[in-house]
Amino acid sequence: MSHPIPVDFPPALEVFGRHRSVRFFLPDPLAPGDLDLIVEAGRRAPTDAQGHMYACVRITDTILRDRLATLCADQQHIRDAAEFFVVCLDVHRLRRLIEYRGREWGMCARIALLYGATDATMVAQNMLVAAEALGYGACYIGAVQNNVDVIAQELNLPPGVLPLYGLCIGVIDPAHYPPLKPRIPRDLCFFENSYPRDFSAQALETAYAAMSVKRDWLDSIGVYFATGGTMGRREPIMARAWRQQALDPQPME
Ligand SMILES: Cc1cc2nc3c(=O)[nH]c(=O)nc-3n(C[C@H](O)[C@H](O)[C@H](O)COP(=O)(O)O)c2cc1C
């Protein structure tokens, strides 16, 4: 059974029901104390094995912010948002803590990449939900990967620290409040007990039907995920950054 959105969320969950990525911000700061609330909400996220494998770099230097915006596909909302964080996976600090007390560092790149990305994403998403609950708008910036090697250097990131994405948070410009975007049908993503053997043509069409609002959804995902798309072009840059930050997984056997 397909579950169209929006569903009616009860008041406690209403913040999830109204999420949309916001890209137009008023030139206002967050209200006093709100940034601390958002950061503390982030810090309360679960963390794998208590490793805290994340770092968030708040960008307050306007020249650096402008440079990062340019490096991230020149996205103006990075410049306009009251706050901009570069969210990173981070095993550098964890390694320092282990070695500081005389133990040998025993972790490898696969764990760092997977668990670090997981930890960091939980922190970032807690921050996004907290910001939205307080009435602000937010937007992730995956285009950090367009120049992730350069950005790692700009931020003086040591080996073991890798930018994942940016996070804009700011005061919503009501003149440009975006509509809710659809999601693909629930029964294509949530399964019971086992993964389906295949997706039927009919099932795939339900996804296109749900997602093709203003234009065919293939135009949107094709730009990113089809041959020659943005994601493929990021691959060599990411490979370079993983090597540069000492996070390149070594072949096993
Ligand atoms: C990891 C990640 C990276 C993203 N990168 C960008 C980005 O670089 N620029 C942007 O404007 N939106 C970015 N987005 C926002 C997505 O475009 C947005 O979440 C998606 O279109 C769904 O729309 P909604 O968030 O309004 O529901 C990103 C979202 C995620 C989760």
The ligand as a Gaussian input file, in Angstrom:
#p B3LYP/6-31G(d) Opt

LIG

0 1
 C       23.514000      15.154000       1.832000
 C       22.678000      16.207000       1.163000
 C       23.284000      17.102000       0.312000
 C       22.535000      18.135000      -0.268000
 N       23.169000      19.070000      -1.029000
 C       22.504000      20.171000      -1.456000
 C       23.198000      21.229000      -2.105000
 O       24.406000      21.197000      -2.362000
 N       22.485000      22.333000      -2.437000
 C       21.147000      22.454000      -2.189000
 O       20.570000      23.510000      -2.497000
 N       20.454000      21.442000      -1.596000
 C       21.104000      20.318000      -1.215000
 N       20.446000      19.310000      -0.556000
 C       18.991000      19.398000      -0.342000
 C       18.240000      18.433000      -1.255000
 O       18.239000      18.970000      -2.554000
 C       16.831000      18.261000      -0.703000
 O       16.879000      17.664000       0.566000
 C       15.968000      17.398000      -1.639000
 O       15.780000      18.040000      -2.865000
 C       14.606000      17.125000      -1.011000
 O       13.961000      18.349000      -0.787000
 P       13.472000      18.789000       0.672000
 O       14.650000      18.706000       1.608000
 O       12.992000      20.209000       0.498000
 O       12.384000      17.851000       1.071000
 C       21.153000      18.236000      -0.015000
 C       20.544000      17.301000       0.825000
 C       21.290000      16.296000       1.405000
 C       20.609000      15.315000       2.329000

